[in-house]
Amino acid sequence: MPTDRGYEEYVRRLVDHGIAGLGFATQVIHGVLPKGLEEACRNQGLPLVEVPDRTPFIAIIRMVADYLAREEHARAEWSLQAQRAISRAALRPDGLTSILGELERQLHSWVALYDAAGNYVRMPRNRPLPSDLAAEVSARVRDALDLGTRSASHLDVGGQSVTLQTLGRKGSLRGALVLGAIEPLDPARADIVNSVIGLASLALEQARTLDTARRHLRAGVFEQLLDGSTDVAIRTARQVWGQLPRESVLVTVSQQDNPAPNLLEALELLADDYRGAVFYAQRRDQLIVLAGPAHQDRVLELLQRHGAVAGISSPTGINELPNALEEATRALHRAVEVGRAVVAFSELSDGGMLGLLRDEKAGPVARGLLQPLIDYDAAEKTELLETVREWFANNCVWDKTARRLGVHRHTLRNRIDAVGRILGLNLDGMRDRLELYAAVQFLEKT
């Protein structure tokens, strides 16, 4: 006869293995239910069913099998009806919106669609994304899109089960679909979700061909602007995008050796959001963006999010694009040279020592350029500025300078590298060495 402890261990093992209930025959070996078994099942929360000797277990098995068969048939019938409803929704003029709305009704949950830039797309008549989950869900979507690969993941967000599926092709995703507040998907529901993902992906892929054609058209319009055919370019753009930036614009150039996934899709969406104020085009290995000053921060935010290095021109008119493109390209080369994400041409023409060697301005500009180094020396109790002076005094000869300072030449090189990082200069290049040399000389004259 098992002890109470034996019953507890037995029932615990049943629960740990996922057993949903326990049937116990009486009037066969035991006349009544053992008290220890009753207590153990009560403690473990396991349903206990007494099966009298006149009730054959085969009858119970048949009843359960019939129930499971009815449930399976009901799921199959529901799946068939749901598939038909979604297929009908796909034939409506607002196909994608109707498909997602039907999915919400079938799953009794909210469904959220995100575009290629990770922006939430509000669908009319559909349930809104819960406000308390919006920030974290959006962050998870952007992380998934930034990877640039097709993926499906099940997440816990704010205590809710969330399924996230990216849409599109590897390296060129079109968006993401998020399902929330649902139980784990059984096969029938999973089939419905997969059908919707397939239809949504197809709808988004159909727009890809149009996007490619638009990009070719953008490139043609930009070449017209460079050639001076401004009127033709404006008329062409007006028929497709509404208009082009007409007032003072900034030209931003980004190198496209290894384009970031979804950057072009994100720019297309940005251009749609600011019709007439933002225009972009691809030109050989460069990505060029024209934007009004009011929208430039949004352009830079998008480029930096995708890891792009950029150069920015001075404000210019639409008729002066060739000069502005040259300025932005020079600024881009400078950004690559010094390892910065963004460089504006104004920093080269107005802020550089070589562009301002006038006696009345050189001193203040020199101090402005060297101030970060002066502040660093004061805060860290270092003598990097004196090291630079000694380095220049010895014609940048490493060994000679190291001997004069009483340090190893590797220590000297580390100090000079630190100066370059603090000032944003590449001291391996002649131009920046001359810039720093001039700043040190004019600083001593003030």
C-alpha positions in Angstrom: 0.0 0.0 0.0 1.6 3.3 -1.1 2.3 5.9 1.6 1.0 9.4 1.4 4.5 10.5 0.3 4.4 7.8 -2.4 1.1 9.2 -3.7 2.5 12.7 -3.8 5.6 11.6 -5.8 3.5 9.6 -8.1 1.0 12.4 -8.9 3.9 14.9 -9.2 5.5 12.7 -11.9 2.2 12.6 -13.8 1.8 16.4 -13.7 5.4 16.9 -14.7 4.8 14.8 -17.8 1.8 16.8 -18.8 -0.9 14.3 -17.8 -4.3 16.2 -17.8 -6.3 13.8 -15.5 -6.2 10.5 -13.7 -8.9 7.8 -13.8 -9.0 5.3 -11.0 -10.9 2.0 -11.0 -12.8 1.0 -7.9 -14.3 -2.3 -6.9 -11.5 -4.1 -8.7 -8.5 -4.0 -6.4 -9.5 -1.0 -4.2 -13.0 -0.7 -3.0 -12.8 3.1 -2.7 -10.5 5.9 -3.8 -7.4 5.9 -1.6 -7.4 9.0 0.7 -3.7 9.6 0.0 -4.3 9.7 -3.7 -7.2 12.1 -3.4 -5.2 14.4 -1.2 -2.2 14.2 -3.6 -4.3 15.0 -6.6 -5.9 17.9 -4.7 -2.5 19.3 -3.8 -1.2 19.0 -7.3 -4.3 20.3 -9.0 -4.7 17.1 -11.0 -8.3 16.0 -11.8 -9.2 12.6 -10.4 -12.0 10.6 -11.8 -13.5 7.5 -10.1 -14.3 4.7 -12.6 -16.6 2.1 -11.1 -16.1 -1.5 -12.1 -19.2 -1.5 -14.3 -17.7 1.3 -16.5 -15.1 -0.2 -18.9 -12.1 1.9 -19.7 -12.5 1.2 -23.4 -15.8 3.3 -23.2 -13.9 6.2 -21.8 -11.2 5.9 -24.4 -13.9 5.8 -27.2 -15.6 8.9 -25.7 -12.3 10.8 -25.6 -11.4 9.7 -29.2 -14.8 10.8 -30.5 -14.4 14.2 -28.8 -11.0 14.7 -30.3 -12.3 13.7 -33.7 -15.2 16.2 -33.4 -12.7 18.9 -32.3 -10.4 18.1 -35.2 -13.3 18.3 -37.6 -14.4 21.6 -36.2 -10.8 23.0 -36.6 -10.7 21.8 -40.2 -14.1 23.3 -40.9 -13.0 26.6 -39.3 -9.8 26.7 -41.2 -11.6 26.1 -44.5 -14.1 28.9 -43.8 -11.3 31.2 -42.6 -9.3 30.6 -45.8 -12.3 31.3 -47.9 -13.0 34.6 -46.0 -9.4 35.7 -46.4 -9.4 34.8 -50.1 -12.6 36.9 -50.6 -10.9 39.8 -48.7 -7.9 39.6 -51.1 -10.2 40.4 -54.0 -11.4 43.7 -52.6 -10.0 47.0 -53.8 -8.2 47.6 -50.5 -6.9 44.0 -50.6 -4.1 44.2 -48.0 -6.2 46.2 -45.5 -9.1 43.7 -45.9 -6.8 40.7 -45.5 -5.4 42.0 -42.2 -8.8 43.0 -41.0 -10.1 39.5 -41.7 -7.1 37.9 -39.9 -8.0 40.0 -36.8 -11.6 38.8 -36.9 -10.6 35.1 -37.3 -7.9 35.1 -34.6 -9.7 37.6 -32.3 -6.5 39.5 -31.8 -4.8 42.7 -33.0 -2.6 42.7 -36.1 0.0 45.4 -36.9 1.7 46.1 -40.2 5.1 47.9 -40.4 6.7 49.3 -43.5 10.3 48.8 -44.6 11.5 51.6 -42.4 10.0 50.2 -39.3 7.1 52.6 -39.1 3.7 51.5 -37.9 1.1 51.5 -40.7 -2.3 52.4 -39.3 -5.0 50.4 -41.1 -8.4 52.0 -41.3 -11.1 50.0 -39.5 -8.6 47.6 -38.0 -7.7 47.4 -34.3 -5.0 49.8 -33.2 -1.7 48.6 -31.8 -2.0 48.8 -27.9 -0.4 52.0 -26.8 1.4 50.4 -23.9 3.2 48.0 -26.2 3.8 50.3 -29.2 7.3 51.5 -28.3 8.7 48.0 -27.5 7.0 46.3 -30.5 8.4 49.1 -32.8 11.9 48.6 -31.4 11.7 44.9 -31.9 10.5 45.3 -35.5 13.3 47.7 -36.4 15.9 45.3 -34.9 14.4 42.5 -37.1 14.3 44.7 -40.2 17.9 45.9 -39.7 19.1 42.3 -40.0 17.8 42.3 -43.5 16.8 38.6 -43.4 13.4 36.8 -43.5 12.6 35.7 -39.9 9.8 34.6 -37.6 10.0 35.0 -33.9 7.8 34.6 -30.9 8.3 37.3 -28.2 7.0 38.3 -24.8 6.2 42.0 -24.8 4.5 43.5 -21.8 3.3 40.1 -20.7 1.6 39.4 -24.0 2.6 36.7 -26.5 3.6 38.4 -29.8 4.5 36.8 -33.1 6.7 38.9 -35.5 7.2 37.9 -39.1 9.3 39.9 -41.6 8.0 40.3 -45.1 9.9 40.4 -48.4 13.2 38.9 -49.6 16.5 38.6 -47.9 18.4 41.9 -48.2 15.3 43.7 -49.4 12.6 43.4 -46.8 9.3 45.1 -47.4 8.0 45.3 -43.8 6.9 43.2 -40.9 3.6 41.7 -39.6 3.0 41.5 -35.9 0.3 39.4 -34.2 -0.5 40.0 -30.6 -2.5 38.9 -27.6 -3.1 35.3 -29.0 -2.6 31.9 -27.6 0.1 29.7 -29.2 -0.9 28.9 -32.7 -2.3 25.5 -33.4 -1.8 24.0 -36.9 -5.1 25.4 -38.2 -4.3 28.9 -37.0 -0.7 28.6 -38.2 -2.0 27.8 -41.7 -4.2 30.9 -41.7 -1.3 33.1 -40.6 1.0 31.6 -43.2 -1.7 32.2 -45.9 -1.9 35.9 -44.9 1.9 36.3 -44.8 2.0 34.8 -48.3 -0.7 37.2 -49.6 0.8 40.2 -47.9 4.3 39.4 -49.2 2.9 39.0 -52.7 1.1 42.3 -52.5 4.2 44.0 -51.3 6.4 42.3 -53.9 4.1 43.5 -56.7 4.9 47.0 -55.6 8.7 46.3 -56.0 8.6 46.4 -59.8 6.9 49.8 -59.6 9.5 51.0 -57.0 12.4 49.9 -59.3 10.9 51.8 -62.2 10.5 54.9 -60.0 14.1 54.7 -59.0 15.2 54.7 -62.6 13.0 57.7 -63.2 14.4 59.5 -60.2 17.9 58.9 -61.6 16.8 60.3 -65.0 15.2 63.4 -63.4 18.4 64.1 -61.4 20.5 63.9 -64.5 18.2 66.4 -66.1 18.7 68.8 -63.1 22.5 68.4 -63.4 22.3 69.2 -67.1 20.3 72.3 -66.5 17.0 71.0 -67.9 15.2 72.2 -64.8 11.9 72.8 -66.4 11.7 69.4 -67.9 12.7 67.7 -64.7 10.1 69.7 -62.7 7.3 68.8 -65.2 8.3 65.1 -65.0 8.5 65.0 -61.3 5.2 66.8 -60.9 3.4 64.0 -62.7 4.9 61.3 -60.4 5.8 62.8 -57.1 4.0 66.2 -57.0 7.0 68.5 -57.3 10.7 68.9 -56.5 12.2 71.0 -53.7 12.1 74.5 -55.2 13.7 76.8 -52.5 17.1 76.5 -50.8 18.0 72.8 -50.5 20.9 70.8 -49.0 22.5 68.1 -51.1 23.5 65.0 -49.1 25.7 62.4 -50.7 26.3 58.9 -49.3 28.6 56.3 -50.7 26.9 53.0 -51.7 29.7 50.4 -51.9 27.7 48.2 -49.6 24.1 49.5 -49.3 22.4 48.9 -46.0 19.3 46.7 -46.2 16.1 48.6 -46.7 17.7 52.0 -46.9 16.2 52.7 -50.4 12.7 51.6 -49.2 13.0 53.8 -46.2 14.0 56.8 -48.4 11.0 56.1 -50.7 8.7 56.3 -47.7 10.4 59.4 -46.4 10.0 61.1 -49.8 6.3 60.1 -49.9 5.8 61.6 -46.4 7.4 64.9 -47.4 6.2 65.2 -51.0 8.0 68.0 -52.7 10.4 68.6 -49.8 12.6 65.5 -50.1 13.9 63.9 -53.3 16.5 61.1 -53.7 18.3 59.4 -56.6 21.0 56.9 -57.2 24.0 57.9 -59.3 26.5 55.2 -60.0 27.8 54.3 -56.5 26.4 57.3 -54.8 23.1 57.9 -53.1 22.0 61.6 -53.3 19.3 63.2 -51.3 17.8 66.7 -51.8 16.0 68.1 -48.8 14.8 71.4 -47.5 16.5 72.6 -44.2 13.4 71.8 -42.2 13.6 68.1 -43.2 17.4 67.6 -43.2 17.5 66.2 -39.6 15.1 63.5 -40.6 17.3 62.6 -43.6 20.4 62.4 -41.5 18.6 60.4 -38.8 17.6 57.8 -41.4 21.0 57.6 -43.0 22.8 57.2 -39.7 20.4 54.6 -38.5 21.4 52.5 -41.6 25.1 53.1 -40.9 25.6 55.4 -44.0 28.5 57.9 -44.1 27.4 61.2 -45.6 28.6 64.6 -46.9 26.4 67.7 -47.0 26.6 70.7 -49.3 26.0 74.4 -48.4 22.4 75.5 -49.0 21.8 76.0 -52.7 19.2 76.6 -55.3 17.8 73.9 -57.5 19.7 75.5 -60.5 23.1 75.2 -58.8 23.1 71.5 -58.2 26.4 70.7 -60.0 28.4 72.9 -57.6 26.4 71.6 -54.6 27.0 68.0 -55.6 30.8 68.7 -55.8 30.7 70.2 -52.3 28.8 67.3 -50.9 31.1 64.8 -52.5 34.2 66.6 -51.1 32.5 66.6 -47.6 31.8 62.9 -48.0 35.4 62.1 -48.8 36.4 64.1 -45.7 34.0 62.1 -43.6 35.5 58.8 -44.8 39.0 60.1 -44.3 38.5 61.1 -40.6 36.0 58.3 -39.8 33.0 60.5 -39.1 29.4 59.7 -39.9 28.6 63.2 -41.3 30.7 66.1 -42.5 29.2 69.4 -43.8 31.0 71.4 -46.5 30.8 74.4 -44.3 33.2 72.7 -41.9 35.8 72.6 -44.7 35.3 76.1 -46.1 34.5 78.1 -42.9 35.9 76.1 -40.0 39.2 74.9 -41.3 42.5 76.7 -40.7 43.6 76.4 -44.3 40.5 78.2 -45.5 40.8 81.1 -42.9 44.5 82.2 -42.9 43.6 85.8 -42.4 45.4 87.6 -39.5 42.2 89.0 -38.0 40.5 85.6 -37.9 43.3 83.1 -37.6 43.9 83.4 -33.8 40.2 82.9 -32.7 39.8 80.1 -35.2 43.0 78.4 -34.0 41.8 78.5 -30.4 38.4 77.2 -31.5 40.0 74.3 -33.3 42.4 73.4 -30.4 39.9 74.1 -27.5 38.8 70.4 -27.2 42.5 69.5 -26.8 43.1 72.3 -24.3 40.0 71.2 -22.3 41.2 67.5 -22.4 44.6 68.4 -21.1 43.0 70.4 -18.2 40.6 67.6 -17.3 42.9 64.7 -17.6 46.1 66.4 -16.4 47.9 65.5 -19.7 50.2 67.5 -21.9 49.1 66.5 -25.4 49.3 70.1 -26.7 52.9 70.3 -25.6 53.6 66.9 -27.2 52.2 68.3 -30.5 54.4 71.4 -30.3 57.5 69.3 -29.7 56.5 66.9 -32.5 56.2 69.8 -35.0 59.4 71.4 -33.7 61.2 68.2 -34.7 59.6 68.0 -38.1 57.3 65.1 -37.1 60.3 62.8 -36.7 59.2 60.1 -34.3 62.5 58.9 -32.8 63.9 62.4 -32.3 60.7 63.7 -30.7 60.5 60.7 -28.4 64.0 61.3 -27.2 63.4 64.9 -26.5 60.3 64.0 -24.5 62.0 61.1 -22.8 59.3 58.6 -23.9 59.2 55.5 -26.1 58.3 56.2 -29.7 55.2 54.0 -29.4 54.0 56.1 -26.5 54.5 59.2 -28.6 52.5 57.7 -31.5 49.7 56.8 -29.1 49.6 60.4 -27.9 49.4 61.8 -31.4 46.7 59.3 -32.3 44.8 60.5 -29.2 45.1 64.1 -30.4 43.7 63.1 -33.8 40.7 61.5 -32.2 40.0 64.4 -29.8 40.2 67.0 -32.7 38.6 64.8 -35.4 41.7 65.0 -37.6 43.6 62.3 -39.5 47.2 63.1 -38.6 48.5 60.4 -41.0 47.6 62.8 -43.8 49.4 65.9 -44.8 46.4 68.2 -45.0 45.3 67.6 -41.4 48.9 67.9 -40.2 49.1 71.3 -41.9 45.8 72.3 -40.4 47.0 71.4 -36.9 50.4 73.0 -37.5 48.8 76.3 -38.5 46.4 76.2 -35.6 49.3 75.7 -33.1 51.3 78.6 -34.7 48.4 81.1 -34.7 47.4 80.0 -31.1 50.9 81.1 -29.9 50.5 84.5 -31.6 47.2 85.3 -29.7 
